[in-house]
Amino acid sequence: MIDWVPVVFVTFKVLMFGTCMFFAIKWHYDQGKKGADRRVLLRKSAMVVALFLVALLLVGLFTFGLANMLGMDLNL
């Protein structure tokens, strides 16, 4: 006999994520049609990329610092 709880939850999850992705893509597409200035868009994109790289660096340093503090061997 099949357990229906995972089937129902996975189906619900797929439907909800699909609906949310559709509306997110639609919203971004509609925002793009408004005609934002290209320089402003490039500046904001560069800022997001820079913030992501800084966050990635901080998470990496925190991870290696924590691993070193716990006495894990990090030698290659």
LUMLUMDREN-2810 file (N, C-alpha, C; in Angstrom, 1 decimal):
<atoms>
<atom><aa>M</aa><ch>A</ch><at>N</at><xx>0.9</xx><yy>-1.2</yy><zz>0.0</zz></atom>
<atom><aa>M</aa><ch>A</ch><at>CA</at><xx>0.0</xx><yy>0.0</yy><zz>0.0</zz></atom>
<atom><aa>M</aa><ch>A</ch><at>C</at><xx>0.9</xx><yy>1.2</yy><zz>0.0</zz></atom>
<atom><aa>I</aa><ch>A</ch><at>N</at><xx>0.5</xx><yy>2.2</yy><zz>-0.8</zz></atom>
<atom><aa>I</aa><ch>A</ch><at>CA</at><xx>1.3</xx><yy>3.4</yy><zz>-0.9</zz></atom>
<atom><aa>I</aa><ch>A</ch><at>C</at><xx>1.0</xx><yy>4.4</yy><zz>0.2</zz></atom>
<atom><aa>D</aa><ch>A</ch><at>N</at><xx>2.0</xx><yy>5.1</yy><zz>0.7</zz></atom>
<atom><aa>D</aa><ch>A</ch><at>CA</at><xx>1.8</xx><yy>6.1</yy><zz>1.7</zz></atom>
<atom><aa>D</aa><ch>A</ch><at>C</at><xx>1.5</xx><yy>7.4</yy><zz>1.0</zz></atom>
<atom><aa>W</aa><ch>A</ch><at>N</at><xx>0.3</xx><yy>7.9</yy><zz>1.2</zz></atom>
<atom><aa>W</aa><ch>A</ch><at>CA</at><xx>-0.2</xx><yy>9.1</yy><zz>0.4</zz></atom>
<atom><aa>W</aa><ch>A</ch><at>C</at><xx>0.4</xx><yy>10.4</yy><zz>0.9</zz></atom>
<atom><aa>V</aa><ch>A</ch><at>N</at><xx>0.9</xx><yy>10.5</yy><zz>2.1</zz></atom>
<atom><aa>V</aa><ch>A</ch><at>CA</at><xx>1.4</xx><yy>11.8</yy><zz>2.7</zz></atom>
<atom><aa>V</aa><ch>A</ch><at>C</at><xx>2.5</xx><yy>12.3</yy><zz>1.8</zz></atom>
<atom><aa>P</aa><ch>A</ch><at>N</at><xx>3.6</xx><yy>11.6</yy><zz>1.5</zz></atom>
<atom><aa>P</aa><ch>A</ch><at>CA</at><xx>4.6</xx><yy>12.2</yy><zz>0.6</zz></atom>
<atom><aa>P</aa><ch>A</ch><at>C</at><xx>4.1</xx><yy>12.5</yy><zz>-0.8</zz></atom>
<atom><aa>V</aa><ch>A</ch><at>N</at><xx>3.2</xx><yy>11.8</yy><zz>-1.3</zz></atom>
<atom><aa>V</aa><ch>A</ch><at>CA</at><xx>2.7</xx><yy>12.0</yy><zz>-2.6</zz></atom>
<atom><aa>V</aa><ch>A</ch><at>C</at><xx>1.9</xx><yy>13.4</yy><zz>-2.6</zz></atom>
<atom><aa>V</aa><ch>A</ch><at>N</at><xx>1.1</xx><yy>13.6</yy><zz>-1.6</zz></atom>
<atom><aa>V</aa><ch>A</ch><at>CA</at><xx>0.3</xx><yy>14.8</yy><zz>-1.5</zz></atom>
<atom><aa>V</aa><ch>A</ch><at>C</at><xx>1.2</xx><yy>16.0</yy><zz>-1.3</zz></atom>
<atom><aa>F</aa><ch>A</ch><at>N</at><xx>2.2</xx><yy>15.9</yy><zz>-0.4</zz></atom>
<atom><aa>F</aa><ch>A</ch><at>CA</at><xx>3.1</xx><yy>17.0</yy><zz>0.0</zz></atom>
<atom><aa>F</aa><ch>A</ch><at>C</at><xx>4.0</xx><yy>17.3</yy><zz>-1.2</zz></atom>
<atom><aa>V</aa><ch>A</ch><at>N</at><xx>4.5</xx><yy>16.3</yy><zz>-1.9</zz></atom>
<atom><aa>V</aa><ch>A</ch><at>CA</at><xx>5.4</xx><yy>16.6</yy><zz>-3.0</zz></atom>
<atom><aa>V</aa><ch>A</ch><at>C</at><xx>4.6</xx><yy>17.3</yy><zz>-4.2</zz></atom>
<atom><aa>T</aa><ch>A</ch><at>N</at><xx>3.4</xx><yy>16.8</yy><zz>-4.4</zz></atom>
<atom><aa>T</aa><ch>A</ch><at>CA</at><xx>2.6</xx><yy>17.4</yy><zz>-5.4</zz></atom>
<atom><aa>T</aa><ch>A</ch><at>C</at><xx>2.2</xx><yy>18.9</yy><zz>-5.1</zz></atom>
<atom><aa>F</aa><ch>A</ch><at>N</at><xx>1.9</xx><yy>19.1</yy><zz>-3.8</zz></atom>
<atom><aa>F</aa><ch>A</ch><at>CA</at><xx>1.6</xx><yy>20.5</yy><zz>-3.4</zz></atom>
<atom><aa>F</aa><ch>A</ch><at>C</at><xx>2.8</xx><yy>21.3</yy><zz>-3.5</zz></atom>
<atom><aa>K</aa><ch>A</ch><at>N</at><xx>4.0</xx><yy>20.8</yy><zz>-3.1</zz></atom>
<atom><aa>K</aa><ch>A</ch><at>CA</at><xx>5.2</xx><yy>21.6</yy><zz>-3.2</zz></atom>
<atom><aa>K</aa><ch>A</ch><at>C</at><xx>5.6</xx><yy>22.0</yy><zz>-4.7</zz></atom>
<atom><aa>V</aa><ch>A</ch><at>N</at><xx>5.4</xx><yy>21.0</yy><zz>-5.6</zz></atom>
<atom><aa>V</aa><ch>A</ch><at>CA</at><xx>5.7</xx><yy>21.3</yy><zz>-7.0</zz></atom>
<atom><aa>V</aa><ch>A</ch><at>C</at><xx>4.7</xx><yy>22.3</yy><zz>-7.5</zz></atom>
<atom><aa>L</aa><ch>A</ch><at>N</at><xx>3.5</xx><yy>22.2</yy><zz>-7.2</zz></atom>
<atom><aa>L</aa><ch>A</ch><at>CA</at><xx>2.5</xx><yy>23.2</yy><zz>-7.7</zz></atom>
<atom><aa>L</aa><ch>A</ch><at>C</at><xx>2.8</xx><yy>24.5</yy><zz>-7.1</zz></atom>
<atom><aa>M</aa><ch>A</ch><at>N</at><xx>3.1</xx><yy>24.6</yy><zz>-5.8</zz></atom>
<atom><aa>M</aa><ch>A</ch><at>CA</at><xx>3.3</xx><yy>25.9</yy><zz>-5.2</zz></atom>
<atom><aa>M</aa><ch>A</ch><at>C</at><xx>4.6</xx><yy>26.6</yy><zz>-5.8</zz></atom>
<atom><aa>F</aa><ch>A</ch><at>N</at><xx>5.7</xx><yy>25.8</yy><zz>-5.9</zz></atom>
<atom><aa>F</aa><ch>A</ch><at>CA</at><xx>6.9</xx><yy>26.3</yy><zz>-6.5</zz></atom>
<atom><aa>F</aa><ch>A</ch><at>C</at><xx>6.7</xx><yy>26.8</yy><zz>-7.9</zz></atom>
<atom><aa>G</aa><ch>A</ch><at>N</at><xx>6.0</xx><yy>26.0</yy><zz>-8.7</zz></atom>
<atom><aa>G</aa><ch>A</ch><at>CA</at><xx>5.7</xx><yy>26.3</yy><zz>-10.1</zz></atom>
<atom><aa>G</aa><ch>A</ch><at>C</at><xx>4.9</xx><yy>27.6</yy><zz>-10.2</zz></atom>
<atom><aa>T</aa><ch>A</ch><at>N</at><xx>3.9</xx><yy>27.7</yy><zz>-9.4</zz></atom>
<atom><aa>T</aa><ch>A</ch><at>CA</at><xx>3.1</xx><yy>29.0</yy><zz>-9.4</zz></atom>
<atom><aa>T</aa><ch>A</ch><at>C</at><xx>3.9</xx><yy>30.2</yy><zz>-9.0</zz></atom>
<atom><aa>C</aa><ch>A</ch><at>N</at><xx>4.7</xx><yy>30.0</yy><zz>-7.9</zz></atom>
<atom><aa>C</aa><ch>A</ch><at>CA</at><xx>5.5</xx><yy>31.1</yy><zz>-7.5</zz></atom>
<atom><aa>C</aa><ch>A</ch><at>C</at><xx>6.6</xx><yy>31.5</yy><zz>-8.5</zz></atom>
<atom><aa>M</aa><ch>A</ch><at>N</at><xx>7.2</xx><yy>30.5</yy><zz>-9.1</zz></atom>
<atom><aa>M</aa><ch>A</ch><at>CA</at><xx>8.2</xx><yy>30.8</yy><zz>-10.2</zz></atom>
<atom><aa>M</aa><ch>A</ch><at>C</at><xx>7.5</xx><yy>31.5</yy><zz>-11.4</zz></atom>
<atom><aa>F</aa><ch>A</ch><at>N</at><xx>6.3</xx><yy>31.1</yy><zz>-11.7</zz></atom>
<atom><aa>F</aa><ch>A</ch><at>CA</at><xx>5.6</xx><yy>31.8</yy><zz>-12.9</zz></atom>
<atom><aa>F</aa><ch>A</ch><at>C</at><xx>5.4</xx><yy>33.3</yy><zz>-12.5</zz></atom>
<atom><aa>F</aa><ch>A</ch><at>N</at><xx>4.9</xx><yy>33.5</yy><zz>-11.4</zz></atom>
<atom><aa>F</aa><ch>A</ch><at>CA</at><xx>4.6</xx><yy>34.9</yy><zz>-11.0</zz></atom>
<atom><aa>F</aa><ch>A</ch><at>C</at><xx>5.9</xx><yy>35.8</yy><zz>-10.8</zz></atom>
<atom><aa>A</aa><ch>A</ch><at>N</at><xx>6.9</xx><yy>35.1</yy><zz>-10.3</zz></atom>
<atom><aa>A</aa><ch>A</ch><at>CA</at><xx>8.2</xx><yy>35.8</yy><zz>-10.1</zz></atom>
<atom><aa>A</aa><ch>A</ch><at>C</at><xx>8.8</xx><yy>36.2</yy><zz>-11.5</zz></atom>
<atom><aa>I</aa><ch>A</ch><at>N</at><xx>8.8</xx><yy>35.3</yy><zz>-12.4</zz></atom>
<atom><aa>I</aa><ch>A</ch><at>CA</at><xx>9.3</xx><yy>35.5</yy><zz>-13.8</zz></atom>
<atom><aa>I</aa><ch>A</ch><at>C</at><xx>8.4</xx><yy>36.6</yy><zz>-14.4</zz></atom>
<atom><aa>K</aa><ch>A</ch><at>N</at><xx>7.1</xx><yy>36.5</yy><zz>-14.3</zz></atom>
<atom><aa>K</aa><ch>A</ch><at>CA</at><xx>6.2</xx><yy>37.5</yy><zz>-14.9</zz></atom>
<atom><aa>K</aa><ch>A</ch><at>C</at><xx>6.4</xx><yy>38.9</yy><zz>-14.3</zz></atom>
<atom><aa>W</aa><ch>A</ch><at>N</at><xx>6.6</xx><yy>39.0</yy><zz>-13.0</zz></atom>
<atom><aa>W</aa><ch>A</ch><at>CA</at><xx>6.9</xx><yy>40.3</yy><zz>-12.4</zz></atom>
<atom><aa>W</aa><ch>A</ch><at>C</at><xx>8.2</xx><yy>40.9</yy><zz>-12.9</zz></atom>
<atom><aa>H</aa><ch>A</ch><at>N</at><xx>9.2</xx><yy>40.0</yy><zz>-13.0</zz></atom>
<atom><aa>H</aa><ch>A</ch><at>CA</at><xx>10.5</xx><yy>40.6</yy><zz>-13.4</zz></atom>
<atom><aa>H</aa><ch>A</ch><at>C</at><xx>10.4</xx><yy>41.0</yy><zz>-14.9</zz></atom>
<atom><aa>Y</aa><ch>A</ch><at>N</at><xx>9.7</xx><yy>40.2</yy><zz>-15.7</zz></atom>
<atom><aa>Y</aa><ch>A</ch><at>CA</at><xx>9.5</xx><yy>40.6</yy><zz>-17.1</zz></atom>
<atom><aa>Y</aa><ch>A</ch><at>C</at><xx>8.8</xx><yy>41.9</yy><zz>-17.2</zz></atom>
<atom><aa>D</aa><ch>A</ch><at>N</at><xx>7.7</xx><yy>42.1</yy><zz>-16.4</zz></atom>
<atom><aa>D</aa><ch>A</ch><at>CA</at><xx>7.0</xx><yy>43.3</yy><zz>-16.5</zz></atom>
<atom><aa>D</aa><ch>A</ch><at>C</at><xx>7.8</xx><yy>44.5</yy><zz>-16.0</zz></atom>
<atom><aa>Q</aa><ch>A</ch><at>N</at><xx>8.6</xx><yy>44.3</yy><zz>-15.0</zz></atom>
<atom><aa>Q</aa><ch>A</ch><at>CA</at><xx>9.5</xx><yy>45.3</yy><zz>-14.5</zz></atom>
<atom><aa>Q</aa><ch>A</ch><at>C</at><xx>10.5</xx><yy>45.7</yy><zz>-15.6</zz></atom>
<atom><aa>G</aa><ch>A</ch><at>N</at><xx>11.0</xx><yy>44.8</yy><zz>-16.4</zz></atom>
<atom><aa>G</aa><ch>A</ch><at>CA</at><xx>12.0</xx><yy>45.0</yy><zz>-17.4</zz></atom>
<atom><aa>G</aa><ch>A</ch><at>C</at><xx>11.3</xx><yy>45.8</yy><zz>-18.6</zz></atom>
<atom><aa>K</aa><ch>A</ch><at>N</at><xx>10.0</xx><yy>45.6</yy><zz>-18.8</zz></atom>
<atom><aa>K</aa><ch>A</ch><at>CA</at><xx>9.4</xx><yy>46.4</yy><zz>-19.9</zz></atom>
<atom><aa>K</aa><ch>A</ch><at>C</at><xx>9.2</xx><yy>47.8</yy><zz>-19.5</zz></atom>
<atom><aa>K</aa><ch>A</ch><at>N</at><xx>9.3</xx><yy>48.2</yy><zz>-18.3</zz></atom>
<atom><aa>K</aa><ch>A</ch><at>CA</at><xx>9.2</xx><yy>49.6</yy><zz>-17.9</zz></atom>
<atom><aa>K</aa><ch>A</ch><at>C</at><xx>10.3</xx><yy>50.5</yy><zz>-18.4</zz></atom>
<atom><aa>G</aa><ch>A</ch><at>N</at><xx>11.4</xx><yy>49.9</yy><zz>-18.8</zz></atom>
<atom><aa>G</aa><ch>A</ch><at>CA</at><xx>12.5</xx><yy>50.6</yy><zz>-19.5</zz></atom>
<atom><aa>G</aa><ch>A</ch><at>C</at><xx>13.4</xx><yy>51.3</yy><zz>-18.5</zz></atom>
<atom><aa>A</aa><ch>A</ch><at>N</at><xx>14.1</xx><yy>50.5</yy><zz>-17.7</zz></atom>
<atom><aa>A</aa><ch>A</ch><at>CA</at><xx>15.0</xx><yy>51.1</yy><zz>-16.7</zz></atom>
<atom><aa>A</aa><ch>A</ch><at>C</at><xx>16.3</xx><yy>51.6</yy><zz>-17.5</zz></atom>
<atom><aa>D</aa><ch>A</ch><at>N</at><xx>17.0</xx><yy>52.5</yy><zz>-16.9</zz></atom>
<atom><aa>D</aa><ch>A</ch><at>CA</at><xx>18.2</xx><yy>53.1</yy><zz>-17.5</zz></atom>
<atom><aa>D</aa><ch>A</ch><at>C</at><xx>19.3</xx><yy>52.0</yy><zz>-17.5</zz></atom>
<atom><aa>R</aa><ch>A</ch><at>N</at><xx>20.0</xx><yy>51.8</yy><zz>-18.6</zz></atom>
<atom><aa>R</aa><ch>A</ch><at>CA</at><xx>20.9</xx><yy>50.7</yy><zz>-18.7</zz></atom>
<atom><aa>R</aa><ch>A</ch><at>C</at><xx>22.1</xx><yy>50.9</yy><zz>-17.7</zz></atom>
<atom><aa>R</aa><ch>A</ch><at>N</at><xx>22.5</xx><yy>52.1</yy><zz>-17.5</zz></atom>
<atom><aa>R</aa><ch>A</ch><at>CA</at><xx>23.7</xx><yy>52.3</yy><zz>-16.6</zz></atom>
<atom><aa>R</aa><ch>A</ch><at>C</at><xx>23.3</xx><yy>52.0</yy><zz>-15.2</zz></atom>
<atom><aa>V</aa><ch>A</ch><at>N</at><xx>22.1</xx><yy>52.3</yy><zz>-14.8</zz></atom>
<atom><aa>V</aa><ch>A</ch><at>CA</at><xx>21.6</xx><yy>52.0</yy><zz>-13.4</zz></atom>
<atom><aa>V</aa><ch>A</ch><at>C</at><xx>21.5</xx><yy>50.5</yy><zz>-13.2</zz></atom>
<atom><aa>L</aa><ch>A</ch><at>N</at><xx>21.0</xx><yy>49.8</yy><zz>-14.2</zz></atom>
<atom><aa>L</aa><ch>A</ch><at>CA</at><xx>20.9</xx><yy>48.4</yy><zz>-14.2</zz></atom>
<atom><aa>L</aa><ch>A</ch><at>C</at><xx>22.3</xx><yy>47.7</yy><zz>-14.1</zz></atom>
<atom><aa>L</aa><ch>A</ch><at>N</at><xx>23.2</xx><yy>48.2</yy><zz>-14.8</zz></atom>
<atom><aa>L</aa><ch>A</ch><at>CA</at><xx>24.6</xx><yy>47.6</yy><zz>-14.8</zz></atom>
<atom><aa>L</aa><ch>A</ch><at>C</at><xx>25.2</xx><yy>47.9</yy><zz>-13.4</zz></atom>
<atom><aa>R</aa><ch>A</ch><at>N</at><xx>25.0</xx><yy>49.1</yy><zz>-12.9</zz></atom>
<atom><aa>R</aa><ch>A</ch><at>CA</at><xx>25.6</xx><yy>49.5</yy><zz>-11.6</zz></atom>
<atom><aa>R</aa><ch>A</ch><at>C</at><xx>25.0</xx><yy>48.6</yy><zz>-10.5</zz></atom>
<atom><aa>K</aa><ch>A</ch><at>N</at><xx>23.7</xx><yy>48.4</yy><zz>-10.5</zz></atom>
<atom><aa>K</aa><ch>A</ch><at>CA</at><xx>23.1</xx><yy>47.6</yy><zz>-9.5</zz></atom>
<atom><aa>K</aa><ch>A</ch><at>C</at><xx>23.5</xx><yy>46.1</yy><zz>-9.6</zz></atom>
<atom><aa>S</aa><ch>A</ch><at>N</at><xx>23.6</xx><yy>45.6</yy><zz>-10.9</zz></atom>
<atom><aa>S</aa><ch>A</ch><at>CA</at><xx>24.1</xx><yy>44.3</yy><zz>-11.1</zz></atom>
<atom><aa>S</aa><ch>A</ch><at>C</at><xx>25.5</xx><yy>44.1</yy><zz>-10.5</zz></atom>
<atom><aa>A</aa><ch>A</ch><at>N</at><xx>26.4</xx><yy>45.0</yy><zz>-10.8</zz></atom>
<atom><aa>A</aa><ch>A</ch><at>CA</at><xx>27.7</xx><yy>44.9</yy><zz>-10.3</zz></atom>
<atom><aa>A</aa><ch>A</ch><at>C</at><xx>27.8</xx><yy>45.0</yy><zz>-8.8</zz></atom>
<atom><aa>M</aa><ch>A</ch><at>N</at><xx>26.9</xx><yy>45.7</yy><zz>-8.2</zz></atom>
<atom><aa>M</aa><ch>A</ch><at>CA</at><xx>26.8</xx><yy>45.8</yy><zz>-6.7</zz></atom>
<atom><aa>M</aa><ch>A</ch><at>C</at><xx>26.4</xx><yy>44.5</yy><zz>-6.1</zz></atom>
<atom><aa>V</aa><ch>A</ch><at>N</at><xx>25.4</xx><yy>43.9</yy><zz>-6.7</zz></atom>
<atom><aa>V</aa><ch>A</ch><at>CA</at><xx>24.9</xx><yy>42.6</yy><zz>-6.3</zz></atom>
<atom><aa>V</aa><ch>A</ch><at>C</at><xx>26.0</xx><yy>41.5</yy><zz>-6.4</zz></atom>
<atom><aa>V</aa><ch>A</ch><at>N</at><xx>26.7</xx><yy>41.5</yy><zz>-7.5</zz></atom>
<atom><aa>V</aa><ch>A</ch><at>CA</at><xx>27.8</xx><yy>40.5</yy><zz>-7.7</zz></atom>
<atom><aa>V</aa><ch>A</ch><at>C</at><xx>28.9</xx><yy>40.8</yy><zz>-6.6</zz></atom>
<atom><aa>A</aa><ch>A</ch><at>N</at><xx>29.2</xx><yy>42.0</yy><zz>-6.4</zz></atom>
<atom><aa>A</aa><ch>A</ch><at>CA</at><xx>30.3</xx><yy>42.3</yy><zz>-5.4</zz></atom>
<atom><aa>A</aa><ch>A</ch><at>C</at><xx>29.8</xx><yy>41.9</yy><zz>-4.0</zz></atom>
<atom><aa>L</aa><ch>A</ch><at>N</at><xx>28.6</xx><yy>42.2</yy><zz>-3.6</zz></atom>
<atom><aa>L</aa><ch>A</ch><at>CA</at><xx>28.1</xx><yy>41.7</yy><zz>-2.3</zz></atom>
<atom><aa>L</aa><ch>A</ch><at>C</at><xx>28.1</xx><yy>40.2</yy><zz>-2.2</zz></atom>
<atom><aa>F</aa><ch>A</ch><at>N</at><xx>27.7</xx><yy>39.5</yy><zz>-3.3</zz></atom>
<atom><aa>F</aa><ch>A</ch><at>CA</at><xx>27.7</xx><yy>38.1</yy><zz>-3.3</zz></atom>
<atom><aa>F</aa><ch>A</ch><at>C</at><xx>29.1</xx><yy>37.5</yy><zz>-3.1</zz></atom>
<atom><aa>L</aa><ch>A</ch><at>N</at><xx>30.1</xx><yy>38.1</yy><zz>-3.7</zz></atom>
<atom><aa>L</aa><ch>A</ch><at>CA</at><xx>31.4</xx><yy>37.6</yy><zz>-3.6</zz></atom>
<atom><aa>L</aa><ch>A</ch><at>C</at><xx>32.0</xx><yy>37.9</yy><zz>-2.2</zz></atom>
<atom><aa>V</aa><ch>A</ch><at>N</at><xx>31.7</xx><yy>39.0</yy><zz>-1.6</zz></atom>
<atom><aa>V</aa><ch>A</ch><at>CA</at><xx>32.1</xx><yy>39.3</yy><zz>-0.3</zz></atom>
<atom><aa>V</aa><ch>A</ch><at>C</at><xx>31.4</xx><yy>38.4</yy><zz>0.7</zz></atom>
<atom><aa>A</aa><ch>A</ch><at>N</at><xx>30.1</xx><yy>38.1</yy><zz>0.5</zz></atom>
<atom><aa>A</aa><ch>A</ch><at>CA</at><xx>29.5</xx><yy>37.1</yy><zz>1.4</zz></atom>
<atom><aa>A</aa><ch>A</ch><at>C</at><xx>30.0</xx><yy>35.8</yy><zz>1.3</zz></atom>
<atom><aa>L</aa><ch>A</ch><at>N</at><xx>30.4</xx><yy>35.4</yy><zz>0.1</zz></atom>
<atom><aa>L</aa><ch>A</ch><at>CA</at><xx>31.0</xx><yy>34.1</yy><zz>-0.2</zz></atom>
<atom><aa>L</aa><ch>A</ch><at>C</at><xx>32.3</xx><yy>34.0</yy><zz>0.5</zz></atom>
<atom><aa>L</aa><ch>A</ch><at>N</at><xx>33.1</xx><yy>35.0</yy><zz>0.4</zz></atom>
<atom><aa>L</aa><ch>A</ch><at>CA</at><xx>34.4</xx><yy>35.0</yy><zz>1.1</zz></atom>
<atom><aa>L</aa><ch>A</ch><at>C</at><xx>34.3</xx><yy>34.9</yy><zz>2.6</zz></atom>
<atom><aa>L</aa><ch>A</ch><at>N</at><xx>33.3</xx><yy>35.7</yy><zz>3.1</zz></atom>
<atom><aa>L</aa><ch>A</ch><at>CA</at><xx>33.1</xx><yy>35.6</yy><zz>4.6</zz></atom>
<atom><aa>L</aa><ch>A</ch><at>C</at><xx>32.7</xx><yy>34.3</yy><zz>5.1</zz></atom>
<atom><aa>V</aa><ch>A</ch><at>N</at><xx>31.8</xx><yy>33.6</yy><zz>4.3</zz></atom>
<atom><aa>V</aa><ch>A</ch><at>CA</at><xx>31.3</xx><yy>32.3</yy><zz>4.7</zz></atom>
<atom><aa>V</aa><ch>A</ch><at>C</at><xx>32.5</xx><yy>31.3</yy><zz>4.6</zz></atom>
<atom><aa>G</aa><ch>A</ch><at>N</at><xx>33.3</xx><yy>31.4</yy><zz>3.6</zz></atom>
<atom><aa>G</aa><ch>A</ch><at>CA</at><xx>34.4</xx><yy>30.5</yy><zz>3.4</zz></atom>
<atom><aa>G</aa><ch>A</ch><at>C</at><xx>35.4</xx><yy>30.7</yy><zz>4.6</zz></atom>
<atom><aa>L</aa><ch>A</ch><at>N</at><xx>35.7</xx><yy>31.9</yy><zz>4.9</zz></atom>
<atom><aa>L</aa><ch>A</ch><at>CA</at><xx>36.7</xx><yy>32.2</yy><zz>6.0</zz></atom>
<atom><aa>L</aa><ch>A</ch><at>C</at><xx>36.1</xx><yy>31.7</yy><zz>7.3</zz></atom>
<atom><aa>F</aa><ch>A</ch><at>N</at><xx>34.8</xx><yy>31.9</yy><zz>7.5</zz></atom>
<atom><aa>F</aa><ch>A</ch><at>CA</at><xx>34.2</xx><yy>31.4</yy><zz>8.8</zz></atom>
<atom><aa>F</aa><ch>A</ch><at>C</at><xx>34.2</xx><yy>29.9</yy><zz>8.8</zz></atom>
<atom><aa>T</aa><ch>A</ch><at>N</at><xx>34.0</xx><yy>29.2</yy><zz>7.7</zz></atom>
<atom><aa>T</aa><ch>A</ch><at>CA</at><xx>34.0</xx><yy>27.8</yy><zz>7.7</zz></atom>
<atom><aa>T</aa><ch>A</ch><at>C</at><xx>35.4</xx><yy>27.2</yy><zz>8.0</zz></atom>
<atom><aa>F</aa><ch>A</ch><at>N</at><xx>36.4</xx><yy>27.8</yy><zz>7.3</zz></atom>
<atom><aa>F</aa><ch>A</ch><at>CA</at><xx>37.7</xx><yy>27.3</yy><zz>7.6</zz></atom>
<atom><aa>F</aa><ch>A</ch><at>C</at><xx>38.2</xx><yy>27.7</yy><zz>9.0</zz></atom>
<atom><aa>G</aa><ch>A</ch><at>N</at><xx>37.8</xx><yy>28.8</yy><zz>9.5</zz></atom>
<atom><aa>G</aa><ch>A</ch><at>CA</at><xx>38.2</xx><yy>29.2</yy><zz>10.9</zz></atom>
<atom><aa>G</aa><ch>A</ch><at>C</at><xx>37.5</xx><yy>28.2</yy><zz>11.9</zz></atom>
<atom><aa>L</aa><ch>A</ch><at>N</at><xx>36.3</xx><yy>27.9</yy><zz>11.7</zz></atom>
<atom><aa>L</aa><ch>A</ch><at>CA</at><xx>35.6</xx><yy>27.0</yy><zz>12.6</zz></atom>
<atom><aa>L</aa><ch>A</ch><at>C</at><xx>36.2</xx><yy>25.6</yy><zz>12.5</zz></atom>
<atom><aa>A</aa><ch>A</ch><at>N</at><xx>36.5</xx><yy>25.1</yy><zz>11.3</zz></atom>
<atom><aa>A</aa><ch>A</ch><at>CA</at><xx>37.1</xx><yy>23.8</yy><zz>11.1</zz></atom>
<atom><aa>A</aa><ch>A</ch><at>C</at><xx>38.4</xx><yy>23.8</yy><zz>11.8</zz></atom>
<atom><aa>N</aa><ch>A</ch><at>N</at><xx>39.2</xx><yy>24.8</yy><zz>11.6</zz></atom>
<atom><aa>N</aa><ch>A</ch><at>CA</at><xx>40.5</xx><yy>24.9</yy><zz>12.3</zz></atom>
<atom><aa>N</aa><ch>A</ch><at>C</at><xx>40.4</xx><yy>24.9</yy><zz>13.8</zz></atom>
<atom><aa>M</aa><ch>A</ch><at>N</at><xx>39.4</xx><yy>25.7</yy><zz>14.3</zz></atom>
<atom><aa>M</aa><ch>A</ch><at>CA</at><xx>39.2</xx><yy>25.7</yy><zz>15.7</zz></atom>
<atom><aa>M</aa><ch>A</ch><at>C</at><xx>38.8</xx><yy>24.4</yy><zz>16.3</zz></atom>
<atom><aa>L</aa><ch>A</ch><at>N</at><xx>38.0</xx><yy>23.6</yy><zz>15.5</zz></atom>
<atom><aa>L</aa><ch>A</ch><at>CA</at><xx>37.6</xx><yy>22.3</yy><zz>16.0</zz></atom>
<atom><aa>L</aa><ch>A</ch><at>C</at><xx>38.6</xx><yy>21.2</yy><zz>15.8</zz></atom>
<atom><aa>G</aa><ch>A</ch><at>N</at><xx>39.8</xx><yy>21.6</yy><zz>15.2</zz></atom>
<atom><aa>G</aa><ch>A</ch><at>CA</at><xx>40.9</xx><yy>20.7</yy><zz>15.1</zz></atom>
<atom><aa>G</aa><ch>A</ch><at>C</at><xx>40.8</xx><yy>19.8</yy><zz>13.9</zz></atom>
<atom><aa>M</aa><ch>A</ch><at>N</at><xx>40.1</xx><yy>20.1</yy><zz>12.9</zz></atom>
<atom><aa>M</aa><ch>A</ch><at>CA</at><xx>40.0</xx><yy>19.3</yy><zz>11.7</zz></atom>
<atom><aa>M</aa><ch>A</ch><at>C</at><xx>41.3</xx><yy>19.6</yy><zz>10.8</zz></atom>
<atom><aa>D</aa><ch>A</ch><at>N</at><xx>41.7</xx><yy>18.5</yy><zz>10.2</zz></atom>
<atom><aa>D</aa><ch>A</ch><at>CA</at><xx>42.9</xx><yy>18.6</yy><zz>9.3</zz></atom>
<atom><aa>D</aa><ch>A</ch><at>C</at><xx>42.5</xx><yy>19.1</yy><zz>8.0</zz></atom>
<atom><aa>L</aa><ch>A</ch><at>N</at><xx>43.0</xx><yy>20.3</yy><zz>7.6</zz></atom>
<atom><aa>L</aa><ch>A</ch><at>CA</at><xx>42.6</xx><yy>20.9</yy><zz>6.3</zz></atom>
<atom><aa>L</aa><ch>A</ch><at>C</at><xx>43.7</xx><yy>20.9</yy><zz>5.3</zz></atom>
<atom><aa>N</aa><ch>A</ch><at>N</at><xx>44.7</xx><yy>20.0</yy><zz>5.5</zz></atom>
<atom><aa>N</aa><ch>A</ch><at>CA</at><xx>45.8</xx><yy>19.9</yy><zz>4.5</zz></atom>
<atom><aa>N</aa><ch>A</ch><at>C</at><xx>45.4</xx><yy>19.1</yy><zz>3.3</zz></atom>
<atom><aa>L</aa><ch>A</ch><at>N</at><xx>45.8</xx><yy>19.6</yy><zz>2.1</zz></atom>
<atom><aa>L</aa><ch>A</ch><at>CA</at><xx>45.5</xx><yy>18.9</yy><zz>0.9</zz></atom>
<atom><aa>L</aa><ch>A</ch><at>C</at><xx>46.4</xx><yy>17.8</yy><zz>0.7</zz></atom>
</atoms>
